[in-house]
Amino acid sequence: MRRTTITVPVPATPEPAPAQPQREKMRTEFAFELPRGYVDDSGVTHRSGVMRLATARDELVPLRDDRVRENPAYLTVVLLARVITRIGDITDVHAGIVENLFASDLAFLQDLYRRINSEGHTRAGVTCPECRHEFAVDIAGGRLGES
């Protein structure tokens, strides 16, 4: 009886799949510091807060609001009330709170809204008036020395 040897090719050890590039997690919330701060009914000033990215719904729903229909300028108030998730210790941010912000804080929040929803960041290019050096600053706020 003859023996026949059959050689069966052993599959090569599969190489590990190339590592997937780390996907950057999309930033949807942006911390800020109000220039002046919201003063609540008890006299406490709230300066730090958080604004989230706006959705299509956030921009559409206020258009059906009677206050906006009567006064189109009120759109800003309703829209900001929808996307600001916190001011200081206040987590129930509504139109009444936004109405009572100082004008400089309202302007700051309008600019922040535009930057994060249109441009995707909170950095602004600035030029030093003394040396004319150009650099970027994060307008979302924070304390000096923090990034």
Secondary structure as GFF3:
##gff-version 3
##sequence-region A 1 147
A	DSSP	beta_strand	29	39	.	.	.	ID=ss1
A	DSSP	beta_strand	45	52	.	.	.	ID=ss2
A	DSSP	alpha_helix	56	60	.	.	.	ID=ss3
A	DSSP	three_ten_helix	61	64	.	.	.	ID=ss4
A	DSSP	alpha_helix	66	70	.	.	.	ID=ss5
A	DSSP	three_ten_helix	72	74	.	.	.	ID=ss6
A	DSSP	alpha_helix	75	83	.	.	.	ID=ss7
A	DSSP	beta_strand	84	87	.	.	.	ID=ss8
A	DSSP	alpha_helix	95	99	.	.	.	ID=ss9
A	DSSP	alpha_helix	103	114	.	.	.	ID=ss10
A	DSSP	pi_helix	115	119	.	.	.	ID=ss11
A	DSSP	beta_strand	123	127	.	.	.	ID=ss12
A	DSSP	beta_strand	134	138	.	.	.	ID=ss13
###
